[in-house]
């Protein structure tokens, strides 16, 4: 009779052990499933980030291109102006052709006014659409005065003057020499920041035309006022 309780206890212990193993397995399965869910969430998040990455890169690339374009725009504009002003058509004739060249300079450089004057303050030629020529002549005369005063005793003399006013208008005056006579080329632009040598490419053509002019053509243009000093 003592064997029967022992069998019952053994059977109970076996069942308890089996139940414990089953419960342990269930817990492990739940942990494995939870780990799998976590991995799935991480994978889904990383996949979403990977899919968004090209858009971010394209956005950054677009911003970089826009920034570089803004930085290089003045340089590109300067190079284009240099190329355009280096290819001016002199045409035929004398005074009339210098005025036509000034019109080309105004058109290619987007200048509202272009003036050519001598060292006595006479207007030699003026672009067709030029306005307020007296002010331009006065600016050219100012450059001559500065050149004479600063260049005393062999000091380096200024050859260019850039004036930017409150109306966002820039006036560039460039001094150059034809033979023994000093000449000034003045250009006016709105909304542009001109460098001191921006119109230099046009000087070679004007210099060549002035050298070929007859003595009679060296007189001031018709209708010019007294020189501004």
C-alpha positions as CSV (number, residue, x, y, z in Angstrom):
1,X,0.0,0.0,0.0
2,X,3.0,2.3,0.5
3,X,3.8,2.1,-3.2
4,X,0.5,3.8,-4.2
5,X,1.2,7.2,-2.6
6,X,4.7,7.1,-4.0
7,X,3.3,6.6,-7.5
8,X,0.9,9.5,-7.0
9,X,3.6,11.8,-5.8
10,X,5.9,10.8,-8.7
11,X,3.1,11.3,-11.2
12,X,2.3,14.7,-9.6
13,X,5.9,15.7,-9.7
14,X,6.1,14.7,-13.4
15,X,3.0,16.7,-14.2
16,X,4.3,19.7,-12.4
17,X,7.6,19.4,-14.2
18,X,5.8,19.1,-17.5
19,X,3.6,22.1,-16.7
20,X,6.7,24.1,-15.7
21,X,8.4,23.3,-19.0
22,X,5.3,24.2,-20.9
23,X,5.0,27.5,-19.1
24,X,8.7,28.2,-19.7
25,X,8.3,27.4,-23.3
26,X,5.3,29.7,-23.6
27,X,7.3,32.5,-21.9
28,X,10.2,32.0,-24.2
29,X,7.9,32.0,-27.2
30,X,6.4,35.3,-26.0
31,X,9.8,36.8,-25.6
32,X,10.9,35.6,-29.0
33,X,7.7,37.1,-30.6
34,X,8.3,40.4,-28.8
35,X,11.9,40.4,-30.0
36,X,10.7,39.7,-33.5
37,X,8.2,42.5,-33.3
38,X,10.9,44.9,-32.0
39,X,13.2,43.9,-34.9
40,X,10.4,44.4,-37.4
41,X,9.8,47.9,-36.0
42,X,13.5,48.8,-36.2
43,X,13.7,47.4,-39.7
44,X,10.6,49.3,-40.8
45,X,12.0,52.6,-39.3
46,X,15.4,52.1,-41.0
47,X,13.7,51.3,-44.3
48,X,11.6,54.4,-44.1
49,X,14.7,56.5,-43.4
50,X,16.5,54.8,-46.3
51,X,13.6,55.7,-48.6
52,X,13.6,59.3,-47.4
53,X,17.3,59.6,-47.9
54,X,17.4,60.3,-51.6
55,X,14.8,63.1,-51.1
56,X,17.0,64.7,-48.4
57,X,20.1,64.4,-50.6
58,X,18.3,65.9,-53.5
59,X,17.1,68.8,-51.3
60,X,20.6,69.4,-49.9
61,X,22.0,69.2,-53.5
62,X,19.5,71.7,-54.7
63,X,20.3,74.1,-51.8
64,X,24.0,73.7,-52.5
65,X,23.5,74.4,-56.2
66,X,21.4,77.5,-55.4
67,X,24.1,78.8,-53.1
68,X,26.9,78.2,-55.6
69,X,24.8,79.9,-58.3
70,X,24.4,83.0,-56.1
71,X,28.1,83.0,-55.3
72,X,29.2,82.6,-58.9
73,X,26.6,84.9,-60.5
74,X,28.7,88.1,-60.2
75,X,31.7,86.3,-61.6
76,X,29.6,84.9,-64.5
77,X,28.1,88.3,-65.2
78,X,31.6,89.9,-65.1
79,X,33.0,87.4,-67.6
80,X,30.0,87.8,-69.9
81,X,30.4,91.6,-69.8
82,X,34.1,91.3,-70.6
83,X,33.4,89.1,-73.6
84,X,30.6,91.4,-74.9
85,X,32.6,94.6,-74.5
86,X,35.6,93.0,-76.2
87,X,33.6,92.5,-79.4
88,X,32.2,96.0,-80.3
89,X,31.5,96.9,-83.9
90,X,33.1,100.2,-84.9
91,X,31.2,100.5,-88.2
92,X,32.1,103.4,-90.6
93,X,32.7,107.1,-90.1
94,X,34.0,109.1,-87.2
95,X,32.0,110.9,-84.5
96,X,28.8,109.1,-85.4
97,X,30.5,105.7,-85.0
98,X,31.9,106.5,-81.5
99,X,28.3,107.4,-80.4
100,X,27.2,104.0,-82.0
101,X,29.9,102.2,-80.0
102,X,28.7,103.9,-76.8
103,X,25.2,102.7,-77.6
104,X,26.6,99.1,-78.0
105,X,28.4,99.5,-74.6
106,X,25.1,100.7,-73.0
107,X,23.2,97.8,-74.6
108,X,25.7,95.0,-73.8
109,X,26.4,96.3,-70.3
110,X,22.8,97.2,-69.5
111,X,24.0,100.8,-68.8
112,X,21.4,103.6,-68.7
113,X,24.0,106.2,-69.8
114,X,27.5,106.1,-71.3
115,X,29.6,109.2,-71.8
116,X,33.0,109.9,-73.4
117,X,34.6,113.2,-72.4
118,X,38.0,114.8,-72.6
119,X,40.3,116.3,-69.9
120,X,38.8,119.8,-70.6
121,X,35.4,118.7,-69.6
122,X,33.9,118.6,-73.1
123,X,31.5,115.8,-74.1
124,X,33.0,114.0,-77.1
125,X,30.1,111.5,-77.4
126,X,27.0,110.3,-75.6
127,X,24.8,107.2,-75.8
128,X,21.4,107.8,-77.3
129,X,19.3,107.1,-74.2
130,X,21.7,108.9,-71.8
131,X,20.1,111.1,-69.1
132,X,21.6,113.9,-67.0
133,X,24.8,114.3,-69.0
134,X,25.9,117.3,-66.9
135,X,26.1,115.1,-63.8
136,X,28.1,112.5,-65.7
137,X,30.5,115.2,-66.9
138,X,30.9,116.5,-63.4
139,X,31.7,113.0,-62.1
140,X,34.3,112.6,-64.9
141,X,35.8,116.0,-63.9
142,X,36.0,114.8,-60.3
143,X,38.1,111.8,-61.3
144,X,40.5,114.1,-63.2
145,X,40.8,116.4,-60.1
146,X,41.5,113.4,-57.8
147,X,44.0,112.0,-60.3
148,X,45.9,115.3,-60.4
149,X,45.9,115.9,-56.6
150,X,46.6,112.3,-55.5
151,X,49.2,111.7,-58.2
152,X,51.4,114.6,-57.2
153,X,55.1,114.0,-56.6
154,X,55.0,110.8,-58.5
155,X,52.4,109.0,-56.2
156,X,50.2,106.4,-57.9
157,X,47.3,108.3,-59.4
158,X,43.7,106.9,-59.5
159,X,42.4,105.8,-62.9
160,X,38.9,104.8,-61.9
161,X,36.1,106.1,-59.8
162,X,33.0,104.2,-58.7
163,X,30.1,106.1,-57.1
164,X,27.1,104.3,-55.6
165,X,24.2,106.5,-54.5
166,X,21.1,106.1,-52.4
167,X,19.0,105.3,-55.4
168,X,21.0,102.1,-56.0
169,X,22.6,103.6,-59.0
170,X,26.3,103.0,-59.7
171,X,28.4,105.4,-61.8
172,X,31.7,104.2,-63.1
173,X,34.3,106.6,-64.5
174,X,37.4,105.3,-66.2
175,X,40.4,107.5,-67.1
176,X,42.6,106.6,-70.0
177,X,45.0,108.3,-72.4
178,X,45.0,108.7,-76.2
179,X,48.3,110.1,-77.3
180,X,49.0,113.0,-75.0
181,X,45.3,113.6,-74.1
182,X,43.4,112.2,-71.2
183,X,39.9,110.9,-71.8
184,X,37.2,109.5,-69.5
185,X,34.6,106.9,-70.2
186,X,31.7,107.0,-67.8
187,X,28.9,104.5,-67.5
188,X,25.8,104.3,-65.3
189,X,24.0,101.2,-64.1
190,X,21.1,100.6,-61.8
191,X,21.0,97.7,-59.4
192,X,24.5,96.5,-60.4
193,X,27.8,96.7,-58.5
194,X,30.4,97.6,-61.0
195,X,34.1,96.9,-60.5
196,X,36.6,99.7,-61.1
197,X,37.7,98.0,-64.3
198,X,34.4,96.7,-65.6
199,X,34.4,98.7,-68.8
200,X,38.1,98.3,-69.6
201,X,37.5,95.8,-72.4
202,X,35.8,98.6,-74.4
203,X,38.7,101.0,-74.1
204,X,40.8,99.3,-76.8
205,X,38.1,99.9,-79.5
206,X,37.5,103.5,-78.4
207,X,41.2,104.2,-78.2
208,X,41.7,102.9,-81.7
209,X,38.8,105.0,-83.1
210,X,40.1,108.2,-81.5
211,X,43.6,107.7,-82.9
212,X,42.1,107.5,-86.4
213,X,40.0,110.7,-86.1
214,X,40.9,113.7,-88.2
215,X,41.9,116.9,-86.4
216,X,38.5,118.5,-87.1
217,X,36.8,115.6,-85.5
218,X,38.6,116.3,-82.2
219,X,36.2,119.2,-81.5
220,X,33.4,118.7,-79.0
221,X,30.2,117.2,-80.2
222,X,27.5,119.5,-81.5
223,X,25.4,121.1,-78.9
224,X,27.8,120.4,-76.1
225,X,27.8,122.8,-73.2
226,X,30.7,124.5,-71.6
227,X,33.1,122.1,-69.8
228,X,32.3,121.3,-66.2
229,X,35.3,121.9,-64.0
